[in-house]
Amino acid sequence: MLGVLGSLSLGWSAKAQCGDIMPCRAGISWGGKPFKLSFCIHSATLEGSEVSSSSKPCVTVHAGDKMKQTEQGDWSKDEGRWTFGESLTIEVMPDDEACISICCNQQLDLLVAALSLASRSVGEVCVPIASVLPQLQQEDRDIEGMVYATPSIGFDLMKDGVKTGKAFLSFECKQAPPNLGKSGGAEALCGLSK
């Protein structure tokens, strides 16, 4: 019992003495502050017979512990692809990974009724947010003001190791993207970096 009290008092006195020398505590930074990133889903091409015109696809974006989904896409005969024209805004961290997947509703047509089944993934791609940040370029838009955006990027969709299509999307954020070039040193530990 006396040993426990001695340890507690020694720890308290050491903390009180070191508090003047080093007022901050060491901590692990997991990629900076969260920020809102918009995933602008333009279109997708899907290969194979998995998708028919009756089973319209939708796009799902998972980032961190958040998930958002678009409405069903529209088939464009002129372009030969599914178009979405939607933006999904999700709060992300620079070290997050976004998983973008295309899902199709399954429908079983019976003679007297149609039965909807759970949707199935047709293909997906995982994109590290840190790889998107250097591509964000500042744009001056009339209505929105300054926006940081990427051009439209084509991502190969994969399922079971086989390419099943391609998704075309861009990324946008309203504030300046986090600077990934900052060094971690004492400034990051003490919260002195700006």
N, C-alpha and C positions, 0 to 999 in steps of 0.2 A: 504494500500500500504506500509505503514511504517512497519507494522507487518510482511509482506512477506520479505521485505529487511532485517529486523532484524533476521528472522529465517534463511535466506540464509547465512548471515554473521556469525551467531552463529554456524551453521553446518560446514561451511568452516574452522572456527578457531578450532573447536573440532577435525576435521579431521587432520588438520595440527599438532595439539598437540599430538594426539594419534598415528600418523604415526611413531613417533620415538619409542614408546613403543611396538607397535604391527604392524610390517610392512606388515603383510599378512591380507587377507580378509577371512572371513568364507565362505565356499562354501559346497555344497552337492556333495559328490562323488557318482556316480551312477555305481559303480562296477569296477573302475579301467580303465586301458588303453585297447583299442581294440587290438585284436590279430587275426592272421589268423589260422583258425581251418579247417582241412580237414575231411570231412565225407566220409569214405571209404565204399561204398555200395557193399557188397559181394553178397548177395542173399536174396530171399524172398519166403516164402511159402504162398499160398493163398487158403483159404477154401471156399467151396460153388461153385455154378454154375455161379457166376458173371464174371468169367474170362475164356475165351476159348483160344485155341491156336492161333486163328486169331486176337484176341484183345490183343496184347502184352502190358504188363504194363511198366511204367516208374516210377522213384522215384523223388519226388520233395522235396527240403529242403528249408524251410522258417526260417530265423533267423534274428531278428531285422527287418529292412526294406529291406532285401535282399532276393532274391529267385533264386535258381538254379535247373536245372532239368537234369536227366541222359538221355541217349539214351534208346530206348526200350530194355527190357531184352530178354535173350535167354532162351528157355526152355531146361533144362537138364533132360533127361529121367533117367539117372543113379542116380542122386541125388533127383529127384522128386521135383524140385524147379526151380524158375526163377533165373538166374544168371545175374549179372550186371558187376562186376569187374571195377567199376569207382570210382574216387575220386572227390568230389566237395569241393572246398576251398572257404570259406566264412569268411569275417572279422566279428568277434563277440565280444561282451563284456561278462565278467564273469557272469553278472546278466541277460543275454538274455535267451530266451527259444527257442529251435529249434523244429519246427514242421516238422516231416518227414511223408510224405504221399505217397501212391502208387495209381497212376491213370492209368486207362485203356482208350484207345481210343474206342469210340463207332462207329460202322460202320453198316450201313443199306444196305444190299445187295438186290438190285433190279435185275430184270432179265437182263436189258440192261446196268446198271451202278451201281456203289457202291457210297453211299453217306456217307461222314464222318461227324459225329456229334461232339459236344464238349466232351472232355474227362471227365470222372466221377471218383470221389475218391472211392476207394475200401476199404481203411482203413488208419488210421493215428495214430501217437503217438507223444506226445510232451515231449521233454527231456530238463530239465534245464541244461544249460552249466555248472553251478556250481557243479552239481552232476557228471559231466564227468571229471572235472579237477583233483580231487584226484586220479583217476584211471590211469592217464597218467604216464607211466613209461619210463625212459630213455633207448633207444636202440642204439647200435652202428651198423650202416649199412655201408657196404663197399662203395657204391657209394654215398649215401646221407649224410653220416657222422652221427652225433648225431641227433636222432629224438625222440620225446616224443610220445608214442603211447599206446593205450589200446588194450587188446585182443578183439577178435570178441565177440560182445554182441548181444544177441537175444532180440528184443523188440516186445511185443504183439501189433498187429495192431487192432484198434477198429473202429467200425462204428455203430452209433446209440446204443451204449452200448453193442454191441455184438462183440466178438473176431472174426476177419475175416482172420487172418493170423499172420505171424511172419516175421519180417525183421531182417537180420543179418548184422551188420555194426560195424566198429571200427572208432576211432577218432585219428588224428595225428596232431602235430604241430612241426615246426622246432625249435622254441625258447622255453625256459623254460616257463611253464604255470604260470600265475599270482598266487602269494601266497595268498590264501584266509584267512590265519590265522592272518594277520596283524590287529592290533587294529586301530581304527579310531582316536583317540586323536588329540592333537594339531599338532603332526607331519604330520598327513594327511591333516589337514586344511592348514598348512603353506607350504605344498609341501616339507617337509624336509625328508620324508621317501624315501628310495631308493628301 
